């Protein structure tokens, strides 16, 4: 048998060898999708004679593209070098640079990441005199992205709501000004990359014909994650030859909140008539019990392609259902389960705790810290979001494109060189008058006679940029970055900080230089533009590493594409999972698909947990177990219930009120108390409420009062909403859909959680303060008052206190350290309390 076909099953072989006409592959979870795709590419190259540049393979993460490329190289060798493979965004960026002039851009156009877009939108909000709380920049960016992903005209969106008409009209003005600024800056955001590529193909027949002729076969991975614009892109690229193979699983379509359309798979034959549909239903990852449980859940969805996973793996253990009294008790019980798995020989990195919203991580982080279990929150501050890294990249972006006003404002006074806010404002006014970018305006002002002091400072900065532009063609990316950091005085500034902080931040720059060197090794002819483009398109999944043995905590959305030996699916309660605002049939079906994704990440065991009561909306309320858990047959579940009347006194510490008459029991409102210190998640993010969506954000900020009700009878318990407060400004999902609380994904959570200030602002809006010398600052001795405060350790660097065990000089302090995200316990005497 042909060596390309030998390791495949019968369905996979048919997929690999069928290369005429459109094909939709329904690849169930763990069914060997990547193997089938890479073997198909290898078959096209080595058996059917396709040249590598004639094959276009599109996926959604750089990690997946890299993995597929490596596998193809191993199968067919050198011919894979010219293969056109990458994410939708990277492939569109590459094609756009070749034809940018057709759309009024230069080939050196900038790519704005989410932070850059938020900074620009914040400038727009200020220019229009809008209230930053009512028109949060990230919320506006999210609303605009959602509209464009759905290919929905702004004017129809404005006219589509009576209740938010004024808000939408003002938002539309912001969208228009945002577009004008991007054009002036020669910049595109992520959504622009696909919109502009579609525009290019639709408006320029010669360009469309060029790519249709060039790409004789198109493969698409994760088809269920495509939006309407991406589907139209594929239709334009494929054209008459119709040689397209789309691979995906409609049961794993979980990104509707950011524009993904499961209909792109369900109605594939409408876009590509005559398409063959093949099903990959054999699962190689999970036990039979896990597969059966997942099928029983997902079979309740009406809008799906009919299929049923099966496996030759053994039955394995039954799913474990953990019933807890409270969220704190849930975290404690899961921690005990983690200990049990460790005793069975399972490494921490081979397990994962999933939750529906980011806000749920707090109780787990605090309990795992108390238990001394190393863990990491996946999706926390990324390496490329750290202040010194973003500053360095901003310098380099100015070297590439001097129209980048966002980068100019970021680094013009870093380190301090006399270009303060007043100077920037004067420069903005001059740039607006001359209709030129800030750097070009600064250059012109510097050439005037007897310039003022602030203009002289600008002139010095311009000379630096011009010098680096001359050096750029002669130096590697890493060498240029080193020169920039040295001659700008940036390294000198960091070296002057407190020793521990200086070592930490300079260490980040060392890692950045190492990454640049590695880029140059892999891409020998790669330019500075290529490197900056790669960095701009990096995703959280691309950065996920398993080397350190720490327990990963993540949302189910973040877990997509990953797998673990043991999975803990927490918070399985009505109103939380499914999320309370998701009430329509299509929304509930997406929530069910999300739970299906959680179950199918597991190889060996699944632990599902829920809490009988949980603090939400500022008060404790009773919970009802999720309907999704009820869809799993009892024969597949082992139950571990909390002991009767094990109350908050035992779990959380506090006095339990008398047990009420069960027939009349109702949750009571928490007595208002002084605001508690920031939670662990809040402290690390510099804000309150990282949850996805407004409701979850409020939940994250609620701590309850000292006394809490006893555990209710689960059969009678019903969730209760809090009394409505004054309506907040609409989140980005609400604004784009004309309702409140529509989506609860990672982007939505950021939008809802930043009414007045973006995460980028709170993270790196200024130079870090120099720490005071000495043992500690402040007068408070180690104790509970330290909780939530910032500290510094001589080895681990800066961090925030989660808990204090004991008091006085012998106390032990649980700290999350910022740079590494490590949570550990250290002696109080080794810490410096910061002001």
N, C-alpha and C positions, 0 to 999 in steps of 0.2 A: 504493500500500500504506500501511496505517496506520503513522505515524512511530514508534510504540512497537514495532511488529513488524519494521520494515524492516531494522534492523542485525542481526537475529537469524538463526540457521540454522533449518532446518526443525524439528529436535527442540526447540530453545528456544522456537519459536513455539507448538508444541503444549503445552509446559509452561505458557507464559504464558496461553494462552486456555482451558485446561481447568481449570475452577474448581468443579466439582461433585463431591463425594465425596472420599475420601482419596486421596492421591497420594504415592508415594515416587520421588524423583529420584536416580538414581545418577550423581553428578557426578564424573567422573574428574578427576585432577589437571590443572590448567591448561585446563579445558574451558569456562570462562566462566560459572562458577556464580554469582558475584556479579551479573553482568549479567542472567542469567535471573531471579534472585530480585527484583532491583530493578525490572525491567521488569514482572514479574508483579504486584508491589505497585502500580505505576503503572497497570496495566491494571484492577486491582480498583477503584482510586480514580476514575480518569478515564473508564473505559469501562463499568464495571458499576455505578457509582454508590455504592460503599461509602463511608461516612463514615470519615475517618482513624481515629477512636477505635474503630471497629468491627473494625479489623485489628490483630492482635497478631503481631509478628515477634520471635522469640527467637534469640539467637546466643550466642557464648561469650566474645567480647572486646569491650570498648568501642570499640576501633579498628575492628572489622568493623561494628559497629552504626553508628558515625559515618559510615563510608564509604558504607554503604547509604542512610542518611538523606540524605546530600548528593546522591547520585545520583538518588534519588526526587525531591528538590526541583528538580533541574535538569530532570527529565522532566515533572513536573506542576505545579511551582510552589507557590503558597501552600497549597493543600489538604493538603499533607504535614505542615503544622505540628503537627497534633494526633495524628500517628501514634504508636501505642504500640509502640516499638521499643527493644530493649536486651538486656542479658545476662540469663540466667536469674536470677542473683543480684539484679540491680538491679530487674527487674520484680517479683520476689517481695517484695523490700523495700518497693517502692512500694505494692503491694497490702496487705501486712501492716500497714503504718502506718495504713491506713484502718480496719482491723478488729482492731488489736492487743489491744483490751480483751477480745475474745472468748476470747483465749488467756491472759489474765492479765498482759499487758504494757501499757506506756504507748505512745502514738504516738511518743514521743521515744526509743524503745529504742536502745541502742548496738549497733554492729556491730563485733565484734572481728575484727581481722586475725590472721594467723598468729602474729605476735609477741605480741599481746595474749593470745591463747589460751595460748601457752607460758608467759607470765608468771603467768597465773592457775593453770595446771596446776602450775607450780613451787611456788606457794603451797600447793596441795593436797597435793603430795608431802611438803612440810615438815610440814604439819599432821598428816598420817597417819604421820609418822616413817619414811617410806620412804627408801631409799638412792637418791640422785639419779643414781648411776652405773647402777644396775640398773633404775631406773625413770626414765629420762631424760624430762623433761617434753615435749620435742618428739616423742619416740618414742611416748609415751602419746597425745598429740594426734593423731598420724598413725594409730595403731591405732584410735582411737575414730572418726575421720573415715571410715576405710575400712569399718568395721563399719556405720556409718550409711548410707554411700553404697550399700552392698550390701543395705541394709534388713535387716540380720541382728541378731536380738536378742542382747543381751550375755550373758544367762544360757545360751543355747545355745552361744555362743562359749566361755564358761568351761568348759562341760561337754565341749567338743569336743577336748580335748587332755589326755592323761595326763602327758606329759613337762613341760608348762608350767602344770600345774593351779594350783600355788601362786602363780606369777607372775600368772596371769590373774585369780585371785580377788582379789589385791591391786590389780591394775589396774582391775578392775570397781568396787572401792571408790572408787578415784580418780575414775573416770568419774561415779559417783553424786555425789560431793562437788563435782566440777566443775560438774555440772548445777545443783546447789543454789546454788552461788555465782553462776552466770550469772543464775539467776532473781532472786536477791537484788539483783544489780547492774542488773537490767532490760536484759540484754544477750543478743545472739545472735551466734554465730559463722557462718561462711559456710555450713556444712552445715545449721545451724538454719534459715536463710532458706528453704530448699526443704522441709525436713522440716515446719516449722511451717505453711508454706503448704499443703502436702498435708493436714496435719491439719485446717486450717481448712476446706478444701473437702470433706473426708470427713465432718466432724462437724457442719457447719452448712449445711444444705440451702439456706437462703435466700442465703447467700454464694455457694455453688456455682452456683445458678440465676442469680444476678446476673451473674456473669462469663460464663456460657454464653450468656446473652442479649446481653451487651455485645459479646463478641468473636465476630463472625460468620464470621471466617476467621482461621486460625492458620497461620503459617509458622515452620518451625524450620530453622535453618542448622546445619551440622556435626552432623547427627543421630548420626553414629557416635561422638561424644564424650559422648552422654548416658548417665547411669547409671539404675539401676532407679527411684529416687525421681523423677527428672525424667520418665521415661516415664510413670509413674503420674500425675504432675502434668498431662501433656498429655492423657491419657485423661480426667481429670476436667474439664479446661477445654473440651475439644471436645464431649463429650457426644453427643447424638443427631444433631446436624446433620452431624457427620463431615467438616466442611470443613477439612481439614488438608493442608498440603503440606510434607513433610519432605525436606530436601535434604542429601546427604552422600555419603561414599565409604567403604564398608566396608574397602577396601584401605588406608585411611589411619587406621584405628582403632588408636591407639598409646598410649592412656591407661588401659589396663586396671589398672595399678598404683594408680590413684586412683579406681577404681570404674566407669569407662566400660565399657559392654557392647556389643560388636559385634553381639550377638544382637538388640539393639533395631532394627537395620536388617535383619538376616537374617530375623527373624521378625516384621517389621512388619505383615504381613497378619493375624497372630494378634491383634494389638492393635486393628487397624483393618480389619475384614473388607471384602473387595471392593476393596482398594486397587489403583490402577493403578501400574505400575512403568515408568518411562521412563529411558532411558540416554543420558547425555551423554558421548560417547566421542571427540569430536574435540578434540584438544589444540592450543591456540594458543600455548603457551609454549615448548616444547622442540623440539630437532631430532629427526628420525626415528630416528637412531641411539640417542639417549637413551631415547626412547619404547619402542623395541624391546627394549633392554636391561632397562628397568624391567618390561616385560610378561613377559619370560622369567623374571624372578625371581619376581614375584608369582603367576604361574600355578601355582607349586608349592604354594600354599596350597589346602587342600581346602575349608575353610569360607569361601566367598565367593560373591557374586553373579557370574555369568558375564558378562564384558565385556572388551573389548579396545580400548585407546586407539589412535588413529591421528591423523596430522597431515599437513597439506599443506606444512609447512615442509620445508626441504631436509635432506639426510642429515647434514650437519655433520661434525665431527671424530669419530673413534672415541674411546671411553673410554680413558684412560691408566691402566695399572696400575703403580704404583711399588712395587718390592720393596726394603726397606731392611734393614740389618743389625740396627738397634736403634731404640728410640724416639727417641733423639737424632738418629740418622741419618735417620729418617723426617721429623723436623721440619726438618732441614737440606735434604732433598730437596724437601719441600713449599715451603720458603722460596725455593728456586731456581725452582720452577715459578711461584710468585707473581711473581718478578722477570720471568720470561718473559712472563707475561700483561700485566704493566705495559708491557713493551716493545711489546706488540701493541696498546697503547692502552686497556687495561681498567683502570678506576679501582679502587682497593683496596676501596671500599665496594660495588662490584659483584661482589666475590668473597666467599667465606665458607669457613672451615675448620670442618667438623663432626666431632664425636667422640661416642662412646657415653656416656661418663661425664665429669663435670667434672674429675676428677683428671687426665685426659689433657691438659688445657690447659697444664700446667706446662712440658713440653718445648717446646711451640710458642711460648709466651710468651718463654721464655729465648732461643730461637734467633732469633725475630723481633726481639727487642731487640738481639741481637748484630748482626743484619743491618741495623738501623736502619729497620725497616719499621713504621710506625705501626699499631697494632692496638687492639682493644677486646674485652674478654670480655663478651659479652652475658649478662645474668643475674647480674652482680656486684652490688655494693651499689647499691641503687636510691636515687634522690633522696629519696623519702619514707621511707627507712630511716635517714637521717642523723640524728644525735642532736638537733641544734638544730631540725630540722624536726619530728621526733616530739615533742619537748618543746612546741613551739608548738601542735601539733594537740592534745596532751593538755590544755593549758590550755583550749582552745576546747571540747573535749569535756566538760570539767567545767562550763563555762558552759551547755551544752545539757542535760546530765544529771548532777545532783550525786550520783547513785548510782554513778558510775563510780569505784570504788575503785582500779582499776588505774591510771587517769590521776592520781588523787590522790597515790598513793604515788610515782609517777614525778616529779611536779613540785613536791610540797609543799616540798622543800628545794632547789629550783633557781630562782634562785641561793640559796646558803646563807642561811637565815633562822632557824636555831636549832631546826629540826625534824629531828633526827637519827633514827637507827635506834631508839634507846630510846624516843623520843617516839612514833614510829610504832607500836611494839609496845604501848605503854600505850594508845594510841588504839584499836588493834585489839581489845584486851581489853575496853575500855569499849564499843566498838561491838557486840561479840558479846553483852555483857550486856544492852545496850539493844535489840539486834536492829535496828540502824539502820546506814545507810551511814557511812563515815568522815567525810565533810564535815558531815553532819547532826549526828553525835556531837561533832565539834569545835566546831560552833556552840553546842551545848547546854553543853558544858564551859566555853566562854568566857563564858557568862552567869552562871556561879557566882560566889560571893563570894571575893575574894582568890585568884584563880587562880595556880597555880604558873608558873614561868618558861616551861616548855615549852608550857603551855596558852596563855599570852600570845602566844607565837610562832604557835601555831595560830590564835588569834583574828585576828591580822594577816592571815594567809593567807585566812581566811574572808571578811574584809572586802573583800579584793581580788576574790574570786570574785563576791561579792554585787554589788559595784559594776559589774563587767563584765556581769553578768546584766541590770542595769538599762539599760546602754548598748546591749546587743545588738539590740533592736528598732529602735533609732534609727540605727545605723551599718551600712555595708556590711560584708561579710565581711572585705575587705582593711583597712578602716579600724579595725575592731574588733581585728584581729590586731596592727596597728601599736600600738594603745593598750595591748594586753596586754603586748607585748614591751617597751614603754617603761615602763609603770607597775609592772611586776613586777621591774624591775631587770635583766632578762635581757640586754638589749642592752648595758647598762653593764658587766655581767660579761664578756661576750665582748670588748668593747672594751679591757678591761684585759689581755687575753692578749697574747702575743707578736704583733707587728704582722702577720707573714705569716699566722699561724693565725687571727688576728682577721679579717683581710680575707677569708680563705677562708670562714669560718663565717658572717660577716655577709653575704657574697655569696650564700650558700645561702638566707638569710632573705629577701634581696632577690628572689631567684627565686621563693620561695614567695609573697610578696606580689604579684608579677607574675602568677603562676598564679591567685591569687584574683581579681585584677582581670579577667583574661581570662574566668574563670568567670562573673563578674557581667555581663560584656559579652554573653556568649552566652545566659545564663539571667537575664534582667533581673529576674524575680520570684523568683530562687533564694534560698533561706534558708541560714543557717549549717548547719542539719541537712542540707539538700540537698548542700552542699559537702562536709561530712564524710563523707556516704554515698558520694559520687563518689570521693573519695580512698581510702576503705576498699576499694573494689571495683576499683581500678586493677590491671592485670596487667603483667607484664614486657613483653609484646608491645606493649601500649599505649604504653610508654615508649621503644620502639625508634625511633631516629632515624637517618637516612642522611646528614644534612647534611655531617658531617665525613668526609674521605676517610681512613678507617681500616679495616683489615682486620678484619671481625667473626669472632670465635671463639665457637662455641656448641655445645651439645649438639643432637642431631637433634630432640629433643623441643622445644627452644626455637625451632627453625627452622620448625616447622609454621606454615603460612600465609604464609611469606616466599618470595621467589624472587631468584635471583642469576644473573648471566651465567656465572660459573664456580663450581663447587662442588668442594671437596676433602673426600672422605669418608675419614677416617683410621681407623687401628686395626682394620682388617678382618681379625680373627683369631678363631679358635675360642676360646671362653672369655671373649671380650671383646665380640664382635659376631657371633653371638648371645652374650649374657651367660651366663656359666657356670652360673648357678643356674636358668636358664630351660631346662628339659629336657623338659617335657611338650609334646605336640603343639600345644596352644593357645598356650603361651608362646613356642615357636619361631615359630609363625605370626605372633604379634604382633611379634617381633623382625624377621621378614622384612618385615612391613608398615612397620616403622621404617626399614629400608634402602630400601624402595620410596619412602618419603617423602623420604629424602635424595637419591635419584637425580632425582626429579621436581621438586626445587627449582631445577634448573639450566636455563638457557635455551640455552646454547651448548656448554659443555664440562663434563665430569666427570673428575676425577682420583681414583682409588681407591688407597689405600696400606695397606701392612701391614709389620710388622717381624718378622724371623725370630726375634728373641729380645727379651724385655721383662722388666723388673724387676717381679716380683709377689710378694707375701707375703714380702718381705725377701730374695728371692734371684732370680737371673737364671734364666729357663727358656726353652726353645725354644718357638716358636709354630708353629701350623699355620694356613694361610690359611683364611679364613672360607668355609663351604660356600656362602654367598650369592654370593660372587664366582665360585665354580665354576659357578653356575647361569647366568652370562652367557656366551653363545656366544663362542668364540675370535675369530670373524670381526668382532666388535664391539669388541675390545680391542687396544690397542697396549701392549706390555710394556716397562717400563724397569726392568731388574734391577740390583741392586747388584753391582759387580764382584766376582768370586770372591775370597774371602779378604780383602775389605776389612773390617778388623776394628775392634774398639772402640778400638784404639790410635790409629787414624786419625780415627775419628769422635768419640770421647769423651775422648781423651787418657789414656794409660795403657799398661801393658805387656801384650802379648798372650801367653797361655801357649802352649806347643807344641801343634800340631794333633794331636788324639787319633786313634786308630783309628776311622774312621767307623762300623764295625760295633759298636763298644763304647762309642761316645761317649754320655755322659750328662751333663746339666747338674749342676753341683756347687753346693752351698750356699755362699752368701756368708759370708765370715768376719765374725763380729760386730765391729762398729766403734762408735766413739763416735757418738751421734746427730748427724746432719748439721744444719746450720742450716736453718731453715724454708724450704720451697720457696716459689716465687713465689706459687702459688695459696694455700698455707697462710698465708703472711704476710699477704696481702691480706684473707683471711677471718678471721684471728685464730684459726686452728685447723688441724689436720692432716686431710687426706683429705676433699675436697669431693665425692668420687665418690658415685654413686648406689648405695647398698647397702654392707653391711659389707665385702665382699671388695674392692670398689673403693676403699673408704676406706683399707684396709691397703695397697693398691697405691700409693696416692698418697703414703704416708709412707715408702715404701721407696726407698732410694737405691743399694743395692748396695755392693760393696766396690771396691777399686781395680782388681782384675783381673777380666776377664770372658772367657767362652769364645768361641771363634771361631764364625762363622756356620755353622749346620748345613746339611746337605743337606735342602732343603725337602721332598723326597719322603719322607724318613725321620723328619723332625722330628715330635715329639709333645709336646703340652703336659704339664707335670707339676705336680701340686699340691704345695704345701709341706706339711710335717709339721703335723698339726693341733695347735693350741694349746688352752688351756683355753677352753671355749665362752663367748663374750661374752653379755651379756643380749640377748634377742631384739630385733631392730629392729622398727619399727612394722609393716612389711609382714609380717615373720615372725609377729609377735604376732597380727595379724588373720587370717592364713591358716593358722596352726598349723604353720608350717615356717620354715626359715631361708633368707634370701636370695631371697625371692619376687619382689621388685620392685626396679627400679633406676631410678626416676624422680626428678625434682628434689626432690619432697617427701621421698621415702625417703632421699635422700642427706643431707638436713639432719637427719632423725631419727637416722640411724645415726652421723652425725658429731658429735653433741652429747651425749655421755653425762652430762656433769656441768654443762654450762653452755650456755645457748642462744646463738645467734648474736647476738641482740639484747643479751644481757648483755655479751659480749666486745666488742661494737661501741660501745656507748654507755652502759655501766654507770656512768659517773661523769664528772665534769668533766675536760676535757683538761688535762694538766699544763702549766704555763707553762714555756716553753723558757728555758734559760739563755742569757744574752747572751754574745757572743763568737764567735770564728771556729768553734771546735768544742769539744765536751765529750769527755772521755775522752783517752786517751794514744795509742791505736793510730793509726799513720799510714795513709793510704789504701792498701789492698791487699786480698787475699783475705779477711782477717778481717772486712772490712766487710760481706760478703755476708750478707743477711738482716737487717741492722740498719736501724733507723729513722733517717731524716734529714729535714732541712727545707731547702727551696730558697726563695730570696727571692721568686720569682715563682710557682712551681708549688705551693708549700705543702708539707705533709708527705708522705712517701712511704717506700718500702722498697727497699733495694738488692738488685738481682738479680745483678749481676756487676760486677767491677772490671777494667778493661783497663789494664794497666801498674801502676805503683806510685809512691808518693811524691806530691808536690804536683802533678805533671803528669799524674797518672792520670785516666782517663775512667771515669765511673761510670754504669752502666745502672740507672735507677730507674723504678719504677712509682709514680706520684703518685695519692694516694687519692681526691681530690675529682673529678678528671677521668678517672681510669682510664688516662690517657695513659702510655705507656712511651717513654722517651727517654734519650739519652746526654748527660750534662752534665759539665763539669770538676769534679774533686774539690774544688777551691778554692771553688766556689760553694755548697757544701753545709755544713750544720751537722749534725754527728753528735749524735743525741739519746741520753740515757742509757737 
